[in-house]
């Protein structure tokens, strides 16, 4: 018992001098590796060997396909890294929630350092005891359940952001395909304008027409050059928008490999049944489970948790020792966790209402997009079947008539301008349809088959 008394006094002295020491250990369950994405894409695609090191330039030997762009976005998107880190944060909190409360070691020395019979440690009484909080009503299990549902909600948030990244990548890819086709179209326009200019130039030199006709043709040629430069600038801007989705990855590619062919949608009634695949809606099932678990946890907190203690007491005056046991618990007279319990119930009701608001938004958005898709599809069909063939036939006819001297140059120029405007509108209508298709796919949770990259 002398050794116990000495150890107790040494411990008390150290506690007074140094305070309570805490040791922090690395959690073996929370790794520093990146959260695996749902799509396990290879690190090499179409001759491209990627690298996540910032500033390193990579070269793509072939044209970039939609699958390549999606794979790079999913692997290197900074936005997805933020949400994957949030999942690791929730995993760590879940681990913390399931831990038992730490026991407390308490040391007390009484009746020492006084006067007379209480001088020094002559009549001192030293107590060393351990106390442990006992959680009742399943608080630890309910707290763990709440943290696990919070982790699942973070995973749903990740899936939503993943679909947003896919949607953004597809949209920018469609912009690139459109601008690439418009650039080719502007090259054709310049080529035709050059051919017309050369033909007029020969006629001017032969004295068949006045030099004013050549000036008009030269102006049309310059306008075609400006149009091509504008399309080139927009194409470069779209390339930078796509590359920015890949974070610090530096990459270069020649062009994009895609087409704007129409891919027909299934019926609206069929896809309305698929809206539950949208993670923005599917998460509400987990949200309700989280709300129920939170209500259960707050309800359990009104039951007080006892603290049980046990130890040994040493009497210096008589060199006797005795065991000490005790129990304490708070009296729930004023705070019975009423406010938190009421707040959790209101939050549950809010979750139920938010689900119907979100479902209404998704379904109404889907109906609106279907109307826009039908309109864009009709526009494409009319342009392909009626307007475009007439514009091509009209241009060929005016060109032959001009060479024969039957029509003036302004009529030929108007037919030429009309033809290329119709071709540009056709490309824009196709791109608009595909963008609507992409938004519909986002509302359905990415269940549609996309053939744009084939």
Secondary structure, 3 states (H helix, E strand, C coil): CHHHHHHHHHHHHHHHHHCCCCCCCCCCCCCCCCCCCCCCCCCEECCEECCCCCCCEEECCCCEEHHHHHHHHHHHCHHHHHHHHHHHHHHHHHHHHCCCCCCEEEEEEECCCCCHHHCCCCCCEEEEEEEEECCCCCHHHHHHHHHHHHHHHHHHHHHHHHHHHHHHHHHHHHHHHHHHHHHHHHHHHHHHHHHHHHHHHHHHHCCCCCHHHHHHHHHHHHHHHHHHHHHHHHHHHHHHHHHHCCCCCEEECCCEECCCCCCCCCCHHHHHCCHHHCHHHHHHHHHHHHHHHHHHHHHHCCCCCCEEEEEEEEECCCCEEEEEEEEECCCCCCCCCHHHHHHHHHHHHHHHHHHHHHHHHHHHHHHHHHHHHHHHHHHHHHHHHHHHHHHHHHHHHHHHHHHCCCCCHHHHHHHHHHHHHHHHHHHHHHHHHHHHHHHHHHHCCCCCCCCCCC
